[in-house]
Amino acid sequence: MKTQYWHSAFTGKNFNFFNVMMNRLILVALFSSTSSIAHPLIQSWQNRTGSTAGFSLNPKISYFNSSQNFDATSKIILNDNNAIVNRTYFDVNASYGFNENLFIFARLSAIYTSISTTGLNNFSIFGLSDQLIGAAYRAVHLENGTSISLQAETTIPAYSNDSAKINQSPFLGDQTYDMTFGAFAEIPVLSKPTYQFYLDAGAGYTYRSYGYSAAVPWNVQLKRYPVKDGLLLSLGARGNLSLQNDTLSQSLRDNDRHTGAIGSHLIGGFNPSWILGQASIGYQDKNDIQYVLSSAYPITGNNIADGIQFTLGIQFDFAPGKEKATIKKPSTISKGKFVQYDLIAKIISTNDQLYLVKIDQGSDSGVEVGQIFDIFAEEGVIAKAKVTNVKNEESALRVIEYLKEKSIETDTIAKRVVKDQ
C-alpha cells in the first residue's frame, strides 16, 4: 500500500469514529492488530492512512537472513547446528479510501523459507503465511498540519504448524491470531515548494493468541516526500516492547523454536522485545508510481532473531480524479485564454505544509466540492485550488497547481473560475 502522505487538514461535518466503523466496515469483524508478530522484523506496524479516496496497490518482495539470536539477556547466540535461516516474503498490500480520512486495507502474504545446517539435512518450504486486514481513520486535524490517526488490524494464519511437524518442514510462523489497536501522528517539520519533511510516529497495543505475551509495537520515522516527482527518503527506528505476560512455559516455546526453526527465535520467541534501525530510499515518478528500497537491522533485543533484511516495493495509486500540487513556471495563468470569475472569497487560514487553504465562503454562497478557485497575490494569480470540503460559511481547498513559487498568505483573495477555455 502507499503510501501517500499529504492529508487534508480540514474535514466536512464532524462525525463519530465508532459510528463510521460500525456503519461502513461491518464486514471487517476483527479490526484489531498490527502486522503479524510472527514476522514483525519484516511486516512492521506502520501508518496505513492515505491522502485521497480510491484504491492503491503495493506489491513487495523482502529478504531476511539470520544465523544468530539475541537471547533473554541480549547476548548473541548461534542457532542450532550453526543453522542459517533465509526467508523471502512475497506481499501484496491493498488499500481503499472512502475519503481522505477513512481507509480499509489488507495484505496477501506468502513466504519461501529455507534452513541450511551443519551435519543435518537442509529444509525448505513455500506457502501462505499471516494474512492481514484492518482499518485506519484520521480523527484529529490541527491547524499547524499535524494529524492523528487511529488504526486497527488483525492477522490470520493461513498455515498449520501441526502439518509442518508431520512433514518435518520449517514453520511459516507462530500460527497466532494477533490483534492491535493504536494511533499515529504526522507532524510537518519542513516545507519547501518541491518537497516536505515530516515526522511519522505511532504506537499500539497487541494481543496475541495461544498464550503469547502482549506487546507494545512502535514506529518512528522522519520522511521526505516530493510534491510531484522526486526523491523519497525515510530514516528512523521501530520496535516491540513485550509486556512479559507469556502464559506458556519457556520450555514449550523453546520446543517450537527448535522444531520449527532449528533454534532461530523467528519462531516461538518467549516475551520477545527488540529495537531495529530502518531506512529507505525511493523515487516517485510523474505518474505517482513509487519505487522504494528499504532495509532494517536489529540494534538490540531479547529472544529475537538477529539478521539483516531488504525490501523492494512498488506502489500504484488508482484514485479517481486525483490531483496533486505541482510546481510550474509560467508567469501568467491565462496563456492567452479568457478566464471569468463569479465569486470572490478571502483566505482565512493556510497550511503550506499540506497545500491547503480555507476560504470564508461556503454552501450559503453556492460553493460546491470540485469547484476551482484562482488564488491571487499582488503580482497576480499564483495558484489554483480545488474545493474538497464545504460548510455553510467556509470551505477547504487543496492547492492543485502553483504558478509561482510564493507562499499563500491569509487575507489574500481567491476567485471562483466559471470559464477557463
C-alpha positions in Angstrom: 0.0 0.0 0.0 1.3 3.6 -0.1 1.6 5.3 1.0 0.8 8.9 0.2 1.5 11.4 2.9 -0.4 14.6 2.0 -3.5 14.8 4.2 -6.3 17.3 4.4 -6.2 19.5 7.5 -10.0 20.2 7.2 -12.9 17.9 7.4 -16.5 18.4 6.3 -19.0 17.6 9.0 -17.5 16.1 12.1 -18.7 12.5 12.7 -18.1 9.9 15.3 -15.4 7.4 14.6 -17.1 4.4 16.1 -20.3 5.0 14.2 -18.4 5.2 10.9 -16.6 2.0 11.7 -19.8 0.2 12.5 -21.8 1.5 9.6 -19.2 1.3 6.8 -16.9 -1.5 7.9 -19.2 -4.1 9.5 -17.8 -6.8 7.3 -14.3 -6.5 8.8 -15.2 -8.1 12.1 -11.9 -8.2 13.8 -10.2 -4.9 13.2 -7.6 -5.2 15.7 -4.0 -5.8 15.1 -0.6 -4.8 13.9 1.3 -6.7 11.3 1.9 -10.2 12.4 4.2 -10.6 15.4 5.2 -13.9 13.8 7.1 -11.8 11.2 7.5 -8.3 12.8 11.0 -7.8 11.6 9.7 -7.6 8.0 6.0 -6.8 8.2 6.1 -4.0 10.7 3.5 -1.9 12.5 3.1 1.1 10.1 0.8 4.0 9.3 -1.8 2.9 6.8 -3.7 6.1 6.2 -3.5 7.6 2.7 -4.2 11.0 1.2 -7.1 10.6 -1.2 -10.2 8.4 -1.8 -9.6 5.5 -4.1 -7.7 2.3 -4.4 -3.9 1.7 -4.1 -1.8 -1.5 -4.7 1.6 -2.1 -3.2 3.4 -5.4 -4.1 6.6 -6.0 -2.1 9.4 -8.6 -2.0 11.5 -8.9 1.1 14.6 -10.9 2.0 15.8 -11.8 5.5 18.9 -13.7 6.5 19.7 -14.8 10.1 22.2 -17.2 11.7 22.0 -16.0 15.3 19.7 -14.7 18.1 19.6 -12.2 20.9 19.0 -14.3 23.9 17.0 -13.4 27.1 19.9 -11.2 28.3 20.5 -9.5 24.9 23.7 -11.6 24.2 24.3 -13.1 20.8 23.9 -16.8 20.4 24.1 -19.1 17.4 21.3 -21.2 16.0 21.3 -25.0 16.5 24.0 -26.7 14.4 25.1 -23.3 13.0 21.8 -23.1 11.1 21.3 -20.3 8.6 17.7 -19.2 8.0 16.8 -17.5 4.8 13.3 -16.1 4.2 11.8 -14.4 1.2 8.5 -12.7 1.7 6.0 -12.0 -1.1 3.4 -9.5 -0.1 0.6 -7.7 -1.9 -0.8 -4.8 0.1 -4.1 -3.2 -1.0 -5.9 -0.2 0.4 -9.2 1.6 -0.3 -10.0 5.1 0.9 -13.7 6.1 1.3 -12.5 9.6 1.6 -9.3 11.4 2.9 -10.0 10.2 6.4 -11.3 6.6 6.4 -9.3 3.6 4.9 -9.6 -0.1 4.9 -6.6 -2.3 3.9 -5.5 -5.9 3.5 -2.4 -7.9 2.8 -2.0 -11.2 0.9 1.3 -12.8 2.1 3.4 -15.8 1.2 6.9 -17.0 2.3 9.6 -19.1 1.0 11.9 -20.2 3.8 15.0 -22.4 3.8 17.3 -23.6 6.6 20.8 -24.9 6.0 22.7 -26.6 8.8 26.0 -28.3 9.7 25.6 -32.0 9.8 21.8 -32.1 9.2 19.6 -32.1 6.1 18.6 -28.8 4.7 14.9 -27.8 4.9 12.7 -25.6 2.7 9.0 -24.8 2.2 6.8 -22.3 0.4 3.3 -21.3 1.5 0.9 -18.7 2.6 1.8 -17.0 5.8 -0.1 -14.5 8.0 -2.8 -12.5 6.2 -3.8 -9.0 7.3 -7.0 -6.9 7.4 -7.6 -3.6 9.1 -8.8 0.0 9.1 -7.4 3.4 9.8 -9.2 6.7 10.5 -7.8 10.2 10.6 -9.6 11.5 13.6 -7.8 14.8 14.5 -6.5 17.7 12.4 -4.7 20.7 13.8 -4.1 24.0 12.1 -0.3 23.5 12.0 -0.8 20.5 9.8 -0.4 17.8 12.4 -2.9 14.9 12.2 -3.6 12.0 14.4 -5.0 8.7 13.1 -6.5 5.7 14.8 -5.6 2.3 13.4 -6.7 -1.3 14.0 -5.6 -4.6 12.3 -5.8 -8.3 12.7 -3.6 -11.1 11.2 -4.9 -14.5 10.4 -2.5 -17.5 9.9 -3.1 -19.4 6.6 -0.9 -22.4 7.6 -0.7 -25.2 10.1 2.3 -25.9 12.3 0.9 -29.3 13.2 1.2 -30.2 9.5 4.7 -28.8 9.4 5.7 -31.1 12.3 4.3 -34.1 10.4 6.1 -33.2 7.2 9.2 -32.2 9.1 9.3 -28.8 7.4 10.1 -25.4 8.8 7.3 -23.4 10.5 5.9 -20.4 8.5 5.0 -18.5 11.7 3.8 -18.9 15.2 0.2 -19.6 14.0 -1.2 -16.9 16.2 -4.1 -14.5 15.7 -2.7 -11.1 16.5 -4.8 -8.1 17.3 -3.6 -4.5 17.9 -5.2 -1.1 18.3 -3.0 2.0 18.1 -2.5 5.5 16.8 -0.1 7.5 14.6 0.8 11.2 14.5 2.1 13.0 11.4 3.9 16.2 12.2 5.2 18.6 9.5 8.8 19.6 10.1 10.0 21.4 7.0 8.1 22.5 3.9 9.6 23.6 0.5 7.9 24.2 -2.8 9.0 20.8 -4.2 9.2 18.6 -1.1 8.3 18.2 2.6 9.9 16.7 5.6 7.6 15.3 8.3 7.7 13.0 11.4 5.5 9.9 11.3 5.3 8.2 14.7 2.9 5.7 16.3 2.4 3.0 18.9 -0.2 0.4 19.7 -1.2 -2.5 22.0 -1.0 -6.0 20.6 -2.9 -9.1 21.9 -1.8 -12.5 20.7 -3.5 -15.9 20.9 -2.0 -19.2 22.2 -0.7 -17.5 25.4 1.9 -15.4 23.7 2.8 -12.2 25.6 1.0 -9.0 24.7 3.3 -6.2 23.5 3.6 -2.5 22.5 4.8 -2.1 18.9 6.1 1.3 17.9 7.5 3.1 14.8 9.2 6.5 14.4 10.4 7.8 11.0 11.5 11.1 9.6 10.3 11.2 6.0 10.9 13.3 2.9 8.1 13.3 0.4 8.1 15.1 -3.0 5.2 17.4 -4.1 5.2 16.0 -7.6 8.0 13.6 -8.7 11.3 13.2 -6.9 13.2 11.6 -4.2 11.6 9.6 -1.3 13.6 9.2 1.9 13.0 7.9 5.4 15.1 7.3 8.4 14.1 6.0 11.9 13.6 3.1 14.2 10.9 0.7 15.1 10.5 -1.9 17.8 8.4 -4.1 20.1 8.2 -3.9 23.9 7.0 -7.2 25.4 4.6 -6.9 28.4 6.2 -10.0 29.8 3.0 -12.0 30.2 3.6 -15.1 28.2 1.4 -17.8 29.8 3.1 -20.9 28.5 6.4 -22.2 29.9 9.6 -21.2 28.2 10.4 -24.9 27.6 7.3 -25.2 25.4 8.2 -22.1 23.4 11.8 -23.5 23.1 10.4 -26.8 21.7 8.6 -25.0 18.9 11.7 -22.9 18.2 14.0 -25.9 17.9 11.4 -28.0 15.9 10.2 -25.3 13.6 13.3 -23.1 13.0 16.4 -25.1 14.2 16.8 -22.7 17.1 16.0 -19.4 15.4 13.9 -17.0 17.5 11.9 -16.2 14.4 9.6 -18.9 15.9 8.5 -19.3 19.5 10.1 -16.2 21.0 9.4 -16.1 24.8 8.4 -12.5 25.7 10.4 -11.0 22.8 11.4 -7.4 22.6 13.6 -5.5 20.1 14.7 -2.3 18.5 15.6 -2.0 14.8 17.1 0.8 12.9 15.4 1.4 9.5 16.0 3.4 6.3 14.5 3.6 2.9 15.2 5.4 -0.4 13.0 5.6 -3.4 11.6 7.7 -6.3 8.1 8.9 -7.3 7.6 9.4 -11.0 5.3 11.8 -12.8 2.5 9.1 -12.8 2.7 8.9 -9.0 4.2 5.4 -9.1 6.6 4.9 -6.2 9.7 2.6 -6.2 11.2 2.1 -2.8 14.2 0.1 -1.4 14.3 -0.3 2.4 16.4 -2.1 4.9 16.3 -2.7 8.7 18.8 -4.2 11.2 18.3 -5.1 14.8 20.1 -2.9 17.2 19.3 -4.8 20.3 16.7 -7.3 21.5 15.7 -10.2 23.8 14.6 -13.6 22.4 14.6 -12.4 18.9 16.5 -13.3 15.7 19.4 -11.1 14.7 19.7 -10.6 11.0 19.6 -8.1 8.1 16.6 -7.5 5.8 16.0 -5.8 2.5 12.6 -4.9 0.9 11.8 -3.7 -2.6 8.3 -2.4 -3.3 6.3 -0.6 -5.9 3.1 1.4 -5.2 0.3 2.2 -7.7 -2.5 4.6 -6.9 -5.8 4.4 -8.7 -7.6 7.3 -7.0 -10.3 8.6 -9.4 -9.9 12.3 -10.2 -6.8 12.5 -8.1 -5.0 15.9 -8.3 -1.8 16.7 -6.6 0.0 20.0 -6.0 2.6 20.7 -8.7 5.1 23.4 -9.4 5.1 25.2 -12.8 7.0 28.3 -14.1 4.7 30.4 -16.3 4.2 33.9 -15.1 0.6 34.2 -16.0 -2.3 31.9 -15.7 -4.2 32.6 -18.9 -1.6 31.9 -21.6 -3.9 33.6 -24.0 -7.1 32.1 -22.5 -10.1 34.1 -21.3 -11.0 33.5 -17.6 -14.2 34.6 -15.8 -15.0 34.7 -12.1 -18.3 34.9 -10.3 -17.4 34.8 -6.6 -14.7 36.5 -4.5 -13.6 35.0 -1.2 -11.0 35.8 1.4 -8.5 33.2 2.5 -8.9 32.9 6.3 -6.2 30.2 7.0 -3.5 28.3 5.2 -1.4 25.2 5.6 1.7 25.4 3.3 2.9 22.0 4.6 -0.1 20.2 3.3 -1.0 22.5 0.4 -4.4 23.5 1.9 -6.3 26.8 2.3 -9.6 27.7 3.9 -11.9 30.5 2.5 -14.7 32.5 4.1 -17.4 31.4 1.6 -19.4 28.1 1.7 -22.6 26.4 0.6 -24.6 29.5 1.5 -22.8 31.2 -1.3 -23.1 28.3 -3.7 -19.7 26.8 -3.2 -19.6 23.1 -4.0 -17.0 20.3 -3.9 -14.9 20.2 -7.1 -15.1 23.9 -8.0 -11.8 25.6 -8.9 -10.6 28.9 -7.4 -7.7 31.1 -8.6 -5.6 32.5 -5.7 -4.2 36.0 -6.1 -1.3 38.0 -4.7 0.0 41.4 -5.6 1.7 40.1 -8.7 -1.5 38.3 -9.9 -2.6 34.7 -9.9 -0.1 32.5 -8.0 -2.0 29.2 -7.7 -5.1 27.1 -8.5 -7.0 25.3 -5.8 -9.9 22.8 -5.8 -12.7 22.7 -3.2 -12.5 19.5 -1.1 -14.9 20.2 1.8 -17.8 22.7 2.2 -19.6 24.1 5.3 -22.3 26.7 5.4 -20.0 29.7 5.7 -16.5 28.4 4.8 -14.8 25.8 2.6 -11.5 23.9 2.4 -9.5 23.8 -0.8 -6.5 21.8 -1.9 -3.8 23.6 -3.9 -3.5 21.6 -7.2 -1.1 23.8 -9.1 1.4 26.5 -8.2 2.1 29.1 -10.9 4.7 31.0 -8.9 6.9 29.9 -6.1 5.3 32.0 -3.5 3.6 31.2 -0.2 -0.1 31.7 0.1 -1.0 34.3 2.8 -4.1 34.8 4.9 -6.4 37.8 3.9 -5.5 37.3 0.2 -8.2 36.8 -2.4 -9.5 33.7 -4.1 -11.9 33.9 -7.1 -14.1 31.1 -8.4 -13.5 30.2 -12.0 -16.6 29.9 -14.2 -15.0 29.8 -17.6 -11.5 28.7 -18.5 -11.2 27.8 -22.1 
